[in-house]
Amino acid sequence: MKTLPKERRYETFSYLPPLTDAQIARQIQYTIDQGYFPCIEFNEDAAAEIYYWTMWKLPMFNCTSPQEVLNEVQQCRSEFPSSYIRVVAFDNVKQCQVMSFIVHKPNSGNSGNYGGGYRY
C-alpha cells in the first residue's frame, strides 16, 4: 500500500493527491450544481488555526461555469503568487461555508507545475 508523504494537510481534499485541472473544474461545477456560490480567498499562511482569509473580490453569485471561477483564480494567483489560494462554497440558505479546498500552494519547489500539481 502506498501512502502520501508526510506534509501539512489543508482543508477538504488534503488527504488526496493534488487535484488535476479537470478535477478542480469538476469540484467547482459540483458546487455550482448544488446551488452554492463559489468564492476565492487567499492568505500567506495556511495554518489550520487561521480561520479568516482575505476574500478575492465578492462571492461569484451569478457564476454559471467553472471556467469563470478558474479565471479569477488565475488573476488572484498572478497578483499574489506567494499566497495560498482556495475556492470556498457558500450556502445561501444555511448562511455558511460548506466546502473549501486549496487550488494553489506557493513555493512548493516545482515552479513548472505551479505548486505541487495545482495549476490554478
Backbone torsions as a table, in degrees:
resi	resn	phi	psi	omega
1	MET	NA	134.0	179.5
2	LYS	-98.9	134.1	177.1
3	THR	-114.4	159.5	177.8
4	LEU	-72.9	150.1	178.0
5	PRO	-65.3	154.2	178.9
6	LYS	-67.6	124.5	175.8
7	GLU	-160.7	166.3	179.7
8	ARG	-66.4	135.5	-179.4
9	ARG	-101.5	141.9	-176.9
10	TYR	-129.5	133.4	162.9
11	GLU	57.6	-157.4	-168.8
12	THR	-63.7	-49.9	-172.9
13	PHE	-103.0	24.6	-173.4
14	SER	-68.9	-20.0	-179.6
15	TYR	-83.0	-8.8	179.7
16	LEU	-95.4	160.8	170.9
17	PRO	-61.1	161.2	-179.5
18	PRO	-53.4	138.7	-179.1
19	LEU	-73.5	144.1	174.8
20	THR	-81.0	172.1	178.2
21	ASP	-58.1	-44.6	-178.7
22	ALA	-65.2	-38.9	179.0
23	GLN	-67.5	-39.2	176.4
24	ILE	-62.0	-45.4	179.6
25	ALA	-61.6	-39.8	179.1
26	ARG	-66.6	-38.4	177.8
27	GLN	-65.4	-40.1	177.4
28	ILE	-66.4	-41.0	177.3
29	GLN	-61.3	-39.7	177.7
30	TYR	-60.3	-44.4	-179.8
31	THR	-63.1	-39.6	178.2
32	ILE	-66.3	-43.3	179.9
33	ASP	-62.4	-31.2	179.3
34	GLN	-79.2	-5.3	-179.6
35	GLY	87.3	11.3	178.1
36	TYR	-84.9	155.8	179.3
37	PHE	-102.4	119.6	178.6
38	PRO	-75.3	149.9	178.5
39	CYS	-146.1	152.0	180.0
40	ILE	-114.5	133.1	178.1
41	GLU	-129.4	154.2	178.3
42	PHE	-141.3	157.2	179.6
43	ASN	-161.8	148.0	179.2
44	GLU	-75.5	-22.9	-179.6
45	ASP	-126.0	132.3	-178.7
46	ALA	-105.5	29.4	-179.9
47	ALA	-61.1	143.6	-176.6
48	ALA	-62.5	-28.0	-177.9
49	GLU	-80.2	-4.4	177.0
50	ILE	-91.5	110.2	-176.2
51	TYR	-90.2	-28.4	-172.6
52	TYR	-108.1	116.6	176.3
53	TRP	-105.4	163.8	178.2
54	THR	-82.0	131.9	-178.8
55	MET	-82.9	132.9	174.5
56	TRP	-89.1	106.0	-175.7
57	LYS	60.0	-165.9	178.3
58	LEU	-89.5	163.4	173.9
59	PRO	-56.3	150.9	-174.7
60	MET	-89.2	80.0	-173.5
61	PHE	-65.5	-34.6	-177.4
62	ASN	-102.6	23.0	-177.7
63	CYS	-70.6	133.2	179.5
64	THR	-121.4	-11.0	-179.5
65	SER	-142.6	151.7	179.1
66	PRO	-65.0	-25.8	-178.6
67	GLN	-63.8	-33.3	176.3
68	GLU	-61.4	-43.1	179.5
69	VAL	-67.7	-44.1	-178.9
70	LEU	-63.7	-34.3	175.6
71	ASN	-63.5	-41.5	177.8
72	GLU	-67.3	-37.3	176.6
73	VAL	-61.3	-43.8	179.4
74	GLN	-62.6	-40.5	177.7
75	GLN	-64.5	-42.6	178.4
76	CYS	-63.7	-41.9	-179.6
77	ARG	-64.2	-38.9	179.2
78	SER	-72.0	-30.0	178.6
79	GLU	-78.4	-37.3	-177.4
80	PHE	-129.2	71.0	-175.2
81	PRO	-67.1	-20.6	-178.2
82	SER	-97.7	17.0	-179.3
83	SER	-112.7	153.4	169.8
84	TYR	-76.6	141.9	179.4
85	ILE	-127.1	134.8	178.4
86	ARG	-132.8	155.5	173.5
87	VAL	-103.9	130.7	-178.0
88	VAL	-117.9	143.2	176.4
89	ALA	-113.7	127.0	179.1
90	PHE	-107.4	139.6	175.7
91	ASP	-100.8	117.2	-177.1
92	ASN	-77.2	-15.7	177.3
93	VAL	-81.5	-49.5	179.4
94	LYS	-79.2	-14.3	-179.8
95	GLN	60.1	47.4	-179.5
96	CYS	-153.2	169.8	174.6
97	GLN	-82.3	130.1	-178.5
98	VAL	-109.7	-17.1	179.5
99	MET	-161.4	148.0	171.5
100	SER	-153.5	147.9	177.5
101	PHE	-153.0	147.2	-178.3
102	ILE	-74.7	133.1	176.0
103	VAL	-117.1	-8.3	176.8
104	HIS	-149.3	126.0	174.5
105	LYS	-115.7	123.7	-178.4
106	PRO	-78.9	155.8	170.0
107	ASN	51.0	46.6	178.3
108	SER	-91.8	5.0	174.7
109	GLY	93.9	-9.1	-179.9
110	ASN	-122.7	82.7	-173.3
111	SER	-67.3	-26.8	178.6
112	GLY	-70.6	-18.6	-178.0
113	ASN	-107.4	10.9	177.3
114	TYR	55.7	38.3	173.4
115	GLY	98.5	59.7	170.4
116	GLY	71.6	36.4	175.4
117	GLY	102.3	-10.2	178.6
118	TYR	-95.2	120.0	-176.6
119	ARG	-88.5	-23.0	-175.3
120	TYR	-107.7	NA	NA
